Amino acid sequence: MSQESEAQVLQIVDPEGEEIEMEVLEFLSLARGDYVVCAPVEGPADEAYAFRIVEGDEETYLEDVVDEDEWQEVVEAWQELIEEAT
């Protein structure tokens, strides 16, 4: 995992329109694309989420990973990084 001196925090809007601060844990580059793994700044320590990073014409945004196979690839890559770090 990358080591940074300062945590990077994203503002994510949930389906109800509430803004949630998420700390970036890691960026992953896989065959299907690029992903970010993050955790709520205020929330359980063992809770993490993964989003696909999408490069638009004017901006970059995050999408939920809805495909089960794609989700499994992201989870496996994240677990490998955790295992390597321990």
Sequence and secondary structure as in RCSB ss.txt:
>XXXX:A:sequence
MSQESEAQVLQIVDPEGEEIEMEVLEFLSLARGDYVVCAPVEGPADEAYAFRIVEGDEETYLEDVVDEDEWQEVV
EAWQELIEEAT
>XXXX:A:secstr
    SS  EEEEE TTS EEEEEEEEEEEETTEEEEEEEESSS TT  EEEEEEE SS EEEEE   HHHHHHHH
HHHHHHHHHH 
